[in-house]
Amino acid sequence: MIILSNIHELYDGTSATAVAIHKRTDVWIDQGLIKKVAPHNPSHPQGSEIQRVDCSAYTVTPGLIDCHGHVTLWGVGDENLDRMNSLEAPFWAERILYRTLVHGGVTTLRDVGGATQVLKRLVEQGVLLGPRLQLAICMLSTTGGHADFRGPDRCCGELSRLWPAGPGRPSSIVDGPWECRKRVREIAACGGDLVKICASPGVVSPTDHLEHRDFTLEEMDAICDEAAGRGMYVAAHAHSHSGIRLAIESGVKDIQHISFMDEELAEFAYAKGCRVTPTSWVGQRLLQSGEFNEFITSKVQAVSESHARAVKVAYASGLKLLAGTDPVLSDMHGRNYMELVALIQEGVPPLAAWFGATGLAAEQLGLMDTGTVVEGHRADLLICQEDVVQDPSRLDNGALVEVLKDGWGYRNGLPAIPQQTYEKAMNQALHAT
């Protein structure tokens, strides 16, 4: 039994209001679960089986739920894509998983393109240390669309360098409604939790234009219908006005990026019960990177000029905002909390940003046992110095002390908290089987 005693400030993840903030609180953890959350009691029972951790100087939050991850992507330049398609790829994925959990504070990650059931299974078995995963496996787009990285000098038989087909992962490039249906069936057979589609072209893809179309409505209707028939939901990459509208019309409930969303589209999305994942930080990072050609840079600039307004419109409309990093640059892995910083910079109140990365994210992703610091849930927690709730940028300056996933620590920041290691994790997994 571990007691996080006399926590200076606890954000419990249950809402975006002040009722989710608690002062001088105790959190009891046993067997990886939160057993009790109560006002501080200095007269705790004593015993060798009880470890009390003085948290009077710390802020505690739920572990982050990142709704837009890519653990098999270490940049989108030619060299990085080649690396992630080589024999080195599993080792780079292991590094990304570790950094995302231990440095980024992410205890649950929705990977919306690239990762296969093998990675998810190895994390669950303790062979790899990382956040638990939800998987899209592919990112579906048409020939010449956002998932097609073959470039203008393509060969007809060439595979796209972005997540090419392989064991446990079918091709992301698909054309025509019946082929779309088949691809969704393949994703389901490979263990996908959701389907990711491109309702519009993208920013870093080499040949598509933002204002053009990717899928047709007929193709997207087929994907959404097939996914629903297999118990999966659909998340749509959508930057452009037409792409966002197309996603809403086809029945997509989870819209990513929203760069050109306006008041009319926000009202339409709200009426249809949609949620949005703005991915604000990636636009800022792409603008700063300076590593792309003139064509891609022009797309980055166009998105950056409109994105903050789109986020303000979405928030004002009452749409549910989720936090997602979209780490397409290597230095974004392990700094996932910067999405909270970016959302706040674009007008989202701090508690709303945190809610979109914790309790709200868990609810929207169908995760009923994490995301909030309440009795019976997994002990997925961040222990931090300073007030990171009001200013999450402090996490980028050493404020993150400890990350707990299922009650185990991963940073060795507080000696009283038992630490997870590869050996322990594998022994637990072997014992469980």
MISE-380304 format. One record per residue (C-alpha): x, y, z. Coordinates in steps of 0.001 Angstrom, whole numbers, plus 500000, padded with zeros to 6 digits. Layout:
<recs>
@c1 = X&c2 = Y&c3 = Z;
...
</recs>
This chain:
<recs>
@c1 = 500000&c2 = 500000&c3 = 500000;
@c1 = 501295&c2 = 503455&c3 = 499039;
@c1 = 499815&c2 = 506674&c3 = 500365;
@c1 = 500547&c2 = 509881&c3 = 498485;
@c1 = 500170&c2 = 511990&c3 = 501578;
@c1 = 499131&c2 = 515622&c3 = 501939;
@c1 = 499244&c2 = 516426&c3 = 498209;
@c1 = 499633&c2 = 520175&c3 = 497813;
@c1 = 497313&c2 = 520266&c3 = 494792;
@c1 = 495469&c2 = 517461&c3 = 493048;
@c1 = 493762&c2 = 517811&c3 = 489685;
@c1 = 491543&c2 = 514726&c3 = 489472;
@c1 = 490673&c2 = 514868&c3 = 485748;
@c1 = 486911&c2 = 514659&c3 = 486244;
@c1 = 486049&c2 = 518039&c3 = 484703;
@c1 = 487367&c2 = 521311&c3 = 483336;
@c1 = 486121&c2 = 523251&c3 = 486361;
@c1 = 487520&c2 = 524193&c3 = 489753;
@c1 = 485628&c2 = 521324&c3 = 491439;
@c1 = 488300&c2 = 519005&c3 = 490026;
@c1 = 491022&c2 = 520783&c3 = 492037;
@c1 = 491706&c2 = 519594&c3 = 495582;
@c1 = 494119&c2 = 520855&c3 = 498214;
@c1 = 495859&c2 = 518811&c3 = 500904;
@c1 = 494620&c2 = 515428&c3 = 499744;
@c1 = 495664&c2 = 511811&c3 = 500297;
@c1 = 495609&c2 = 509211&c3 = 497517;
@c1 = 495835&c2 = 505551&c3 = 498552;
@c1 = 497270&c2 = 503095&c3 = 495995;
@c1 = 497140&c2 = 499312&c3 = 496287;
@c1 = 497806&c2 = 496614&c3 = 493682;
@c1 = 498056&c2 = 499210&c3 = 490947;
@c1 = 494653&c2 = 500750&c3 = 491680;
@c1 = 493478&c2 = 503894&c3 = 493438;
@c1 = 491838&c2 = 502646&c3 = 496625;
@c1 = 490930&c2 = 505935&c3 = 498260;
@c1 = 490979&c2 = 509695&c3 = 497648;
@c1 = 490281&c2 = 511772&c3 = 500749;
@c1 = 491238&c2 = 514966&c3 = 502607;
@c1 = 494607&c2 = 514662&c3 = 504297;
@c1 = 494621&c2 = 512692&c3 = 507525;
@c1 = 497896&c2 = 512945&c3 = 509477;
@c1 = 496924&c2 = 509882&c3 = 511560;
@c1 = 497336&c2 = 507226&c3 = 508909;
@c1 = 497710&c2 = 503635&c3 = 510121;
@c1 = 501308&c2 = 502540&c3 = 510475;
@c1 = 502853&c2 = 499297&c3 = 509329;
@c1 = 505679&c2 = 497824&c3 = 507305;
@c1 = 503318&c2 = 497189&c3 = 504408;
@c1 = 502415&c2 = 500897&c3 = 504132;
@c1 = 504674&c2 = 503372&c3 = 502345;
@c1 = 503793&c2 = 506996&c3 = 502955;
@c1 = 505115&c2 = 509505&c3 = 500405;
@c1 = 505201&c2 = 513126&c3 = 501519;
@c1 = 503611&c2 = 515093&c3 = 498643;
@c1 = 503133&c2 = 518365&c3 = 500509;
@c1 = 505284&c2 = 520152&c3 = 497921;
@c1 = 503855&c2 = 518443&c3 = 494827;
@c1 = 501069&c2 = 518762&c3 = 492284;
@c1 = 499464&c2 = 515470&c3 = 491206;
@c1 = 497472&c2 = 514903&c3 = 488017;
@c1 = 496253&c2 = 511871&c3 = 486068;
@c1 = 498694&c2 = 510419&c3 = 483583;
@c1 = 498239&c2 = 511977&c3 = 480155;
@c1 = 496173&c2 = 510349&c3 = 477421;
@c1 = 497624&c2 = 511381&c3 = 474066;
@c1 = 494934&c2 = 511064&c3 = 471395;
@c1 = 497226&c2 = 511425&c3 = 468379;
@c1 = 500485&c2 = 509486&c3 = 468521;
@c1 = 502867&c2 = 507812&c3 = 466050;
@c1 = 505327&c2 = 505505&c3 = 467806;
@c1 = 506764&c2 = 504228&c3 = 464524;
@c1 = 507622&c2 = 507672&c3 = 463163;
@c1 = 510972&c2 = 509340&c3 = 463854;
@c1 = 510547&c2 = 512237&c3 = 461459;
@c1 = 509187&c2 = 512441&c3 = 457907;
@c1 = 512376&c2 = 513183&c3 = 455954;
@c1 = 513747&c2 = 510558&c3 = 453578;
@c1 = 516472&c2 = 509426&c3 = 455994;
@c1 = 514057&c2 = 509022&c3 = 458883;
@c1 = 511471&c2 = 507160&c3 = 456803;
@c1 = 514202&c2 = 504818&c3 = 455560;
@c1 = 515318&c2 = 504207&c3 = 459131;
@c1 = 511792&c2 = 503290&c3 = 460252;
@c1 = 511485&c2 = 500862&c3 = 457333;
@c1 = 514794&c2 = 499152&c3 = 458117;
@c1 = 515782&c2 = 496368&c3 = 460482;
@c1 = 516432&c2 = 499092&c3 = 463083;
@c1 = 512749&c2 = 500068&c3 = 463242;
@c1 = 511709&c2 = 498020&c3 = 466321;
@c1 = 514527&c2 = 499523&c3 = 468368;
@c1 = 513525&c2 = 503061&c3 = 467444;
@c1 = 509905&c2 = 502249&c3 = 468315;
@c1 = 511074&c2 = 500957&c3 = 471696;
@c1 = 512909&c2 = 504232&c3 = 472288;
@c1 = 509830&c2 = 506263&c3 = 471333;
@c1 = 507558&c2 = 504231&c3 = 473617;
@c1 = 509924&c2 = 504668&c3 = 476545;
@c1 = 510355&c2 = 508404&c3 = 476026;
@c1 = 506613&c2 = 508925&c3 = 475613;
@c1 = 505887&c2 = 507301&c3 = 478967;
@c1 = 508883&c2 = 508259&c3 = 481079;
@c1 = 509596&c2 = 511755&c3 = 479789;
@c1 = 506285&c2 = 512717&c3 = 478187;
@c1 = 504060&c2 = 511565&c3 = 481065;
@c1 = 501743&c2 = 509668&c3 = 478705;
@c1 = 500298&c2 = 506535&c3 = 480285;
@c1 = 497824&c2 = 505810&c3 = 477448;
@c1 = 498427&c2 = 506584&c3 = 473771;
@c1 = 496153&c2 = 506366&c3 = 470759;
@c1 = 498465&c2 = 505577&c3 = 467856;
@c1 = 496654&c2 = 506765&c3 = 464725;
@c1 = 498969&c2 = 505247&c3 = 462135;
@c1 = 501915&c2 = 502901&c3 = 462026;
@c1 = 501984&c2 = 500758&c3 = 465171;
@c1 = 500859&c2 = 497150&c3 = 464928;
@c1 = 499316&c2 = 494709&c3 = 467355;
@c1 = 502814&c2 = 493345&c3 = 468053;
@c1 = 503876&c2 = 496563&c3 = 469798;
@c1 = 500635&c2 = 496745&c3 = 471761;
@c1 = 501022&c2 = 493143&c3 = 472865;
@c1 = 504662&c2 = 493553&c3 = 473873;
@c1 = 503803&c2 = 496570&c3 = 476031;
@c1 = 501016&c2 = 494592&c3 = 477687;
@c1 = 503417&c2 = 491721&c3 = 478301;
@c1 = 506083&c2 = 493972&c3 = 479807;
@c1 = 508634&c2 = 493222&c3 = 477107;
@c1 = 508552&c2 = 496930&c3 = 476188;
@c1 = 508072&c2 = 499811&c3 = 478622;
@c1 = 505640&c2 = 502363&c3 = 477299;
@c1 = 502090&c2 = 503668&c3 = 477481;
@c1 = 499232&c2 = 501263&c3 = 476881;
@c1 = 498080&c2 = 501578&c3 = 473283;
@c1 = 494975&c2 = 501987&c3 = 471179;
@c1 = 495709&c2 = 501316&c3 = 467501;
@c1 = 494538&c2 = 502493&c3 = 464103;
@c1 = 497389&c2 = 500492&c3 = 462434;
@c1 = 497000&c2 = 502387&c3 = 459113;
@c1 = 496170&c2 = 505917&c3 = 458013;
@c1 = 493903&c2 = 505386&c3 = 455047;
@c1 = 494140&c2 = 507710&c3 = 452051;
@c1 = 493821&c2 = 507509&c3 = 448278;
@c1 = 496555&c2 = 507239&c3 = 445691;
@c1 = 498392&c2 = 510569&c3 = 445792;
@c1 = 496787&c2 = 511420&c3 = 449125;
@c1 = 498201&c2 = 512161&c3 = 452546;
@c1 = 499508&c2 = 508634&c3 = 453227;
@c1 = 501141&c2 = 508360&c3 = 449797;
@c1 = 504814&c2 = 509330&c3 = 450250;
@c1 = 506070&c2 = 507964&c3 = 446933;
@c1 = 506677&c2 = 511427&c3 = 445483;
@c1 = 506306&c2 = 512597&c3 = 441885;
@c1 = 508987&c2 = 510243&c3 = 440503;
@c1 = 507122&c2 = 507170&c3 = 441666;
@c1 = 507237&c2 = 503687&c3 = 440206;
@c1 = 503867&c2 = 501996&c3 = 439834;
@c1 = 504830&c2 = 499002&c3 = 441962;
@c1 = 506595&c2 = 501007&c3 = 444661;
@c1 = 505305&c2 = 501001&c3 = 448243;
@c1 = 504743&c2 = 504242&c3 = 450100;
@c1 = 507614&c2 = 504914&c3 = 452494;
@c1 = 505142&c2 = 505968&c3 = 455177;
@c1 = 504089&c2 = 502754&c3 = 456974;
@c1 = 504284&c2 = 500393&c3 = 453999;
@c1 = 502350&c2 = 497146&c3 = 454072;
@c1 = 503956&c2 = 494430&c3 = 456169;
@c1 = 503179&c2 = 491817&c3 = 458815;
@c1 = 500188&c2 = 492996&c3 = 460838;
@c1 = 499729&c2 = 496154&c3 = 458748;
@c1 = 497976&c2 = 496400&c3 = 455362;
@c1 = 498680&c2 = 499250&c3 = 452967;
@c1 = 497306&c2 = 502670&c3 = 453858;
@c1 = 496624&c2 = 503523&c3 = 450196;
@c1 = 493210&c2 = 502455&c3 = 448973;
@c1 = 490863&c2 = 503520&c3 = 446174;
@c1 = 487177&c2 = 502834&c3 = 445583;
@c1 = 484413&c2 = 501989&c3 = 448069;
@c1 = 484725&c2 = 498207&c3 = 447882;
@c1 = 488489&c2 = 498287&c3 = 448345;
@c1 = 487877&c2 = 500650&c3 = 451277;
@c1 = 485546&c2 = 498124&c3 = 452857;
@c1 = 488106&c2 = 495357&c3 = 452412;
@c1 = 490845&c2 = 497469&c3 = 453987;
@c1 = 488714&c2 = 498169&c3 = 457060;
@c1 = 488126&c2 = 494417&c3 = 457366;
@c1 = 491884&c2 = 493860&c3 = 457187;
@c1 = 492510&c2 = 496471&c3 = 459883;
@c1 = 489958&c2 = 494775&c3 = 462124;
@c1 = 491556&c2 = 491387&c3 = 461471;
@c1 = 494955&c2 = 492845&c3 = 462420;
@c1 = 493609&c2 = 493966&c3 = 465804;
@c1 = 492804&c2 = 497612&c3 = 465147;
@c1 = 490829&c2 = 499544&c3 = 467746;
@c1 = 489774&c2 = 502310&c3 = 465346;
@c1 = 490071&c2 = 503386&c3 = 461723;
@c1 = 492018&c2 = 506505&c3 = 460729;
@c1 = 491120&c2 = 508141&c3 = 457420;
@c1 = 492218&c2 = 511235&c3 = 455521;
@c1 = 489223&c2 = 513435&c3 = 454787;
@c1 = 491583&c2 = 516032&c3 = 453336;
@c1 = 495162&c2 = 516231&c3 = 452068;
@c1 = 497940&c2 = 516837&c3 = 454577;
@c1 = 500761&c2 = 519203&c3 = 455383;
@c1 = 503954&c2 = 517111&c3 = 455230;
@c1 = 502867&c2 = 514745&c3 = 452450;
@c1 = 504903&c2 = 515435&c3 = 449288;
@c1 = 502393&c2 = 515861&c3 = 446437;
@c1 = 498866&c2 = 516672&c3 = 447656;
@c1 = 497408&c2 = 520173&c3 = 447961;
@c1 = 495463&c2 = 521264&c3 = 451037;
@c1 = 492486&c2 = 522565&c3 = 449081;
@c1 = 492082&c2 = 519358&c3 = 447045;
@c1 = 490064&c2 = 516265&c3 = 447912;
@c1 = 491362&c2 = 512942&c3 = 449219;
@c1 = 488484&c2 = 510437&c3 = 449556;
@c1 = 485062&c2 = 510867&c3 = 447997;
@c1 = 481948&c2 = 510823&c3 = 450152;
@c1 = 481057&c2 = 507408&c3 = 448737;
@c1 = 484420&c2 = 505987&c3 = 449828;
@c1 = 484214&c2 = 507539&c3 = 453289;
@c1 = 480638&c2 = 506320&c3 = 453752;
@c1 = 481856&c2 = 502799&c3 = 452971;
@c1 = 484683&c2 = 503086&c3 = 455514;
@c1 = 482450&c2 = 504443&c3 = 458273;
@c1 = 479759&c2 = 501830&c3 = 457642;
@c1 = 482249&c2 = 498965&c3 = 457619;
@c1 = 483993&c2 = 500222&c3 = 460757;
@c1 = 480687&c2 = 500499&c3 = 462632;
@c1 = 479834&c2 = 496958&c3 = 461604;
@c1 = 483034&c2 = 495765&c3 = 463252;
@c1 = 482668&c2 = 497734&c3 = 466459;
@c1 = 485255&c2 = 500364&c3 = 465554;
@c1 = 484957&c2 = 504132&c3 = 465339;
@c1 = 486548&c2 = 506407&c3 = 462728;
@c1 = 488928&c2 = 509302&c3 = 463308;
@c1 = 489504&c2 = 511655&c3 = 460383;
@c1 = 492543&c2 = 513735&c3 = 459501;
@c1 = 490892&c2 = 516936&c3 = 458231;
@c1 = 492550&c2 = 520299&c3 = 457645;
@c1 = 490508&c2 = 521909&c3 = 454884;
@c1 = 486994&c2 = 523333&c3 = 455064;
@c1 = 485740&c2 = 520792&c3 = 452520;
@c1 = 487518&c2 = 517923&c3 = 454276;
@c1 = 486027&c2 = 518760&c3 = 457657;
@c1 = 482545&c2 = 518981&c3 = 456137;
@c1 = 483051&c2 = 515686&c3 = 454314;
@c1 = 484076&c2 = 513976&c3 = 457551;
@c1 = 481012&c2 = 515250&c3 = 459385;
@c1 = 478676&c2 = 514311&c3 = 456523;
@c1 = 480049&c2 = 510766&c3 = 456383;
@c1 = 479399&c2 = 510218&c3 = 460084;
@c1 = 482910&c2 = 510641&c3 = 461505;
@c1 = 482715&c2 = 511622&c3 = 465182;
@c1 = 486425&c2 = 512308&c3 = 465802;
@c1 = 487974&c2 = 515075&c3 = 463700;
@c1 = 491719&c2 = 515737&c3 = 463805;
@c1 = 493591&c2 = 519010&c3 = 463110;
@c1 = 490562&c2 = 521239&c3 = 462155;
@c1 = 492875&c2 = 523919&c3 = 460713;
@c1 = 490196&c2 = 525691&c3 = 458659;
@c1 = 487158&c2 = 525093&c3 = 460839;
@c1 = 484822&c2 = 528097&c3 = 460936;
@c1 = 481673&c2 = 528917&c3 = 462916;
@c1 = 479361&c2 = 527143&c3 = 460456;
@c1 = 481397&c2 = 523931&c3 = 460517;
@c1 = 481752&c2 = 524063&c3 = 464302;
@c1 = 477979&c2 = 524303&c3 = 464684;
@c1 = 477520&c2 = 521442&c3 = 462196;
@c1 = 480038&c2 = 519294&c3 = 464072;
@c1 = 478424&c2 = 520080&c3 = 467415;
@c1 = 474973&c2 = 519182&c3 = 466092;
@c1 = 476317&c2 = 515823&c3 = 464892;
@c1 = 477964&c2 = 515022&c3 = 468250;
@c1 = 481546&c2 = 515293&c3 = 467004;
@c1 = 484689&c2 = 515818&c3 = 469051;
@c1 = 487915&c2 = 517381&c3 = 467802;
@c1 = 491635&c2 = 516839&c3 = 468350;
@c1 = 493296&c2 = 520103&c3 = 467224;
@c1 = 496982&c2 = 518970&c3 = 467373;
@c1 = 498077&c2 = 522558&c3 = 467972;
@c1 = 501734&c2 = 521975&c3 = 468879;
@c1 = 502745&c2 = 520173&c3 = 465701;
@c1 = 501836&c2 = 523193&c3 = 463575;
@c1 = 504009&c2 = 525413&c3 = 465741;
@c1 = 506922&c2 = 522969&c3 = 465575;
@c1 = 506679&c2 = 522525&c3 = 461814;
@c1 = 506768&c2 = 526288&c3 = 461390;
@c1 = 509927&c2 = 526447&c3 = 463504;
@c1 = 511731&c2 = 523480&c3 = 461950;
@c1 = 512829&c2 = 524943&c3 = 458621;
@c1 = 513641&c2 = 521484&c3 = 457258;
@c1 = 511050&c2 = 521212&c3 = 454475;
@c1 = 510945&c2 = 522192&c3 = 450822;
@c1 = 509092&c2 = 525243&c3 = 449555;
@c1 = 505899&c2 = 523312&c3 = 448711;
@c1 = 505498&c2 = 521791&c3 = 452170;
@c1 = 506561&c2 = 525019&c3 = 453876;
@c1 = 503778&c2 = 526882&c3 = 452062;
@c1 = 501246&c2 = 524377&c3 = 453411;
@c1 = 502664&c2 = 524711&c3 = 456931;
@c1 = 502318&c2 = 528493&c3 = 456759;
@c1 = 498740&c2 = 528313&c3 = 455471;
@c1 = 497701&c2 = 526004&c3 = 458316;
@c1 = 499538&c2 = 528053&c3 = 460948;
@c1 = 497805&c2 = 531260&c3 = 459903;
@c1 = 494323&c2 = 529852&c3 = 460537;
@c1 = 494759&c2 = 527224&c3 = 463236;
@c1 = 494496&c2 = 529384&c3 = 466369;
@c1 = 491245&c2 = 530908&c3 = 465136;
@c1 = 489865&c2 = 527443&c3 = 464372;
@c1 = 490644&c2 = 526276&c3 = 467914;
@c1 = 488945&c2 = 529331&c3 = 469408;
@c1 = 485876&c2 = 528710&c3 = 467243;
@c1 = 485756&c2 = 525029&c3 = 468194;
@c1 = 486059&c2 = 525761&c3 = 471906;
@c1 = 483468&c2 = 528539&c3 = 471814;
@c1 = 481013&c2 = 526235&c3 = 470052;
@c1 = 481112&c2 = 523749&c3 = 472919;
@c1 = 482870&c2 = 520996&c3 = 470960;
@c1 = 484777&c2 = 518495&c3 = 473086;
@c1 = 488510&c2 = 519135&c3 = 472603;
@c1 = 490972&c2 = 516277&c3 = 473026;
@c1 = 494755&c2 = 516644&c3 = 473289;
@c1 = 496921&c2 = 514981&c3 = 470662;
@c1 = 500601&c2 = 515550&c3 = 469895;
@c1 = 501003&c2 = 514244&c3 = 466307;
@c1 = 504801&c2 = 513861&c3 = 466752;
@c1 = 506047&c2 = 513928&c3 = 463162;
@c1 = 509393&c2 = 515413&c3 = 464247;
@c1 = 511788&c2 = 513336&c3 = 466331;
@c1 = 512216&c2 = 515863&c3 = 469160;
@c1 = 508472&c2 = 515838&c3 = 469877;
@c1 = 508567&c2 = 512337&c3 = 471377;
@c1 = 508832&c2 = 512636&c3 = 475151;
@c1 = 507533&c2 = 516216&c3 = 475191;
@c1 = 503885&c2 = 515303&c3 = 474619;
@c1 = 502722&c2 = 517677&c3 = 477371;
@c1 = 503631&c2 = 520559&c3 = 475047;
@c1 = 500282&c2 = 520021&c3 = 473335;
@c1 = 498682&c2 = 521414&c3 = 476508;
@c1 = 500941&c2 = 524456&c3 = 476274;
@c1 = 500013&c2 = 524986&c3 = 472623;
@c1 = 496272&c2 = 524633&c3 = 473266;
@c1 = 496471&c2 = 527231&c3 = 476035;
@c1 = 498398&c2 = 529567&c3 = 473730;
@c1 = 495584&c2 = 529211&c3 = 471197;
@c1 = 492912&c2 = 530225&c3 = 473687;
@c1 = 491865&c2 = 527059&c3 = 475519;
@c1 = 491672&c2 = 527545&c3 = 479325;
@c1 = 494257&c2 = 525467&c3 = 481232;
@c1 = 491722&c2 = 523190&c3 = 482927;
@c1 = 489979&c2 = 522525&c3 = 479619;
@c1 = 493319&c2 = 521579&c3 = 478049;
@c1 = 494097&c2 = 519195&c3 = 480928;
@c1 = 490595&c2 = 517709&c3 = 480802;
@c1 = 491089&c2 = 516973&c3 = 477101;
@c1 = 494250&c2 = 515024&c3 = 477972;
@c1 = 492780&c2 = 513111&c3 = 480934;
@c1 = 489168&c2 = 512410&c3 = 481921;
@c1 = 487506&c2 = 513637&c3 = 478741;
@c1 = 489979&c2 = 511742&c3 = 476574;
@c1 = 489355&c2 = 508546&c3 = 478532;
@c1 = 485605&c2 = 508923&c3 = 478161;
@c1 = 485761&c2 = 509627&c3 = 474428;
@c1 = 488139&c2 = 506730&c3 = 473768;
@c1 = 485998&c2 = 504308&c3 = 475764;
@c1 = 488591&c2 = 503858&c3 = 478513;
@c1 = 486608&c2 = 503317&c3 = 481678;
@c1 = 489463&c2 = 502667&c3 = 484122;
@c1 = 491912&c2 = 505533&c3 = 483647;
@c1 = 492101&c2 = 509285&c3 = 483055;
@c1 = 490793&c2 = 510324&c3 = 486471;
@c1 = 492041&c2 = 510100&c3 = 490046;
@c1 = 489040&c2 = 508333&c3 = 491524;
@c1 = 488546&c2 = 505194&c3 = 493553;
@c1 = 488810&c2 = 501968&c3 = 491563;
@c1 = 490700&c2 = 503412&c3 = 488598;
@c1 = 494225&c2 = 502550&c3 = 487543;
@c1 = 496894&c2 = 504431&c3 = 489437;
@c1 = 498106&c2 = 506361&c3 = 486394;
@c1 = 499525&c2 = 509564&c3 = 487857;
@c1 = 502008&c2 = 512378&c3 = 487378;
@c1 = 503769&c2 = 513845&c3 = 490413;
@c1 = 505167&c2 = 517285&c3 = 489678;
@c1 = 506908&c2 = 520227&c3 = 491231;
@c1 = 505209&c2 = 523617&c3 = 490906;
@c1 = 501746&c2 = 524374&c3 = 489522;
@c1 = 501817&c2 = 522542&c3 = 486196;
@c1 = 498023&c2 = 522697&c3 = 485912;
@c1 = 498034&c2 = 526440&c3 = 485327;
@c1 = 501355&c2 = 526387&c3 = 483498;
@c1 = 502176&c2 = 523016&c3 = 481886;
@c1 = 505259&c2 = 524537&c3 = 480227;
@c1 = 506952&c2 = 523882&c3 = 483574;
@c1 = 506958&c2 = 520201&c3 = 482631;
@c1 = 509461&c2 = 521140&c3 = 479932;
@c1 = 511730&c2 = 522651&c3 = 482587;
@c1 = 512160&c2 = 519762&c3 = 485002;
@c1 = 508864&c2 = 519875&c3 = 486917;
@c1 = 507988&c2 = 516229&c3 = 486230;
@c1 = 509191&c2 = 514217&c3 = 489221;
@c1 = 507523&c2 = 510830&c3 = 488794;
@c1 = 505283&c2 = 508984&c3 = 486340;
@c1 = 503114&c2 = 506195&c3 = 487703;
@c1 = 501440&c2 = 503659&c3 = 485453;
@c1 = 499386&c2 = 501005&c3 = 487223;
@c1 = 500976&c2 = 502120&c3 = 490488;
@c1 = 504566&c2 = 501605&c3 = 489349;
@c1 = 507049&c2 = 504459&c3 = 489071;
@c1 = 509243&c2 = 504890&c3 = 486004;
@c1 = 511540&c2 = 507863&c3 = 486755;
@c1 = 512962&c2 = 506903&c3 = 490155;
@c1 = 511989&c2 = 510388&c3 = 491292;
@c1 = 510656&c2 = 509370&c3 = 494716;
@c1 = 512476&c2 = 506501&c3 = 496462;
@c1 = 509390&c2 = 505315&c3 = 498367;
@c1 = 507520&c2 = 504481&c3 = 495151;
@c1 = 508325&c2 = 501021&c3 = 493747;
@c1 = 509964&c2 = 501263&c3 = 490348;
@c1 = 509133&c2 = 499245&c3 = 487275;
@c1 = 511963&c2 = 497637&c3 = 485316;
@c1 = 512071&c2 = 495371&c3 = 482292;
@c1 = 512851&c2 = 492405&c3 = 484520;
@c1 = 509969&c2 = 493106&c3 = 486909;
@c1 = 507522&c2 = 493772&c3 = 484087;
@c1 = 508368&c2 = 490561&c3 = 482284;
@c1 = 508203&c2 = 488513&c3 = 485485;
@c1 = 504771&c2 = 489964&c3 = 486231;
@c1 = 503585&c2 = 489154&c3 = 482737;
@c1 = 504934&c2 = 485596&c3 = 482892;
@c1 = 503370&c2 = 485090&c3 = 486315;
@c1 = 500011&c2 = 486390&c3 = 485057;
@c1 = 499979&c2 = 483846&c3 = 482227;
</recs>
